[in-house]
Amino acid sequence: MKAISGKAFAKLLEKNGWTLRRTKGSHHIYVRQGNPVRISVPIHGNNPLKIGLLKHLMKVAGIDESEL
């Protein structure tokens, strides 16, 4: 799996219909219309997200690995 940064994942979420609801510190909270789930993306510069967290966020957001 390709490692990507929190910034890049946030852009991917926005491309897939998620909107930024609020920011608390370095965590950006994304929501989607009609979906009760919130996604919290840690954005720490250009540091890559850990693989386990990335897989979890992708599963919750419904994003396939081929979209990375």
Secondary structure, 3 states (H helix, E strand, C coil): CCCCEHHHHHHHHHHCCCEEEEEECCEEEEEECCEEEEEEEECCCCCECCHHHHHHHHHHHCCCHHHC
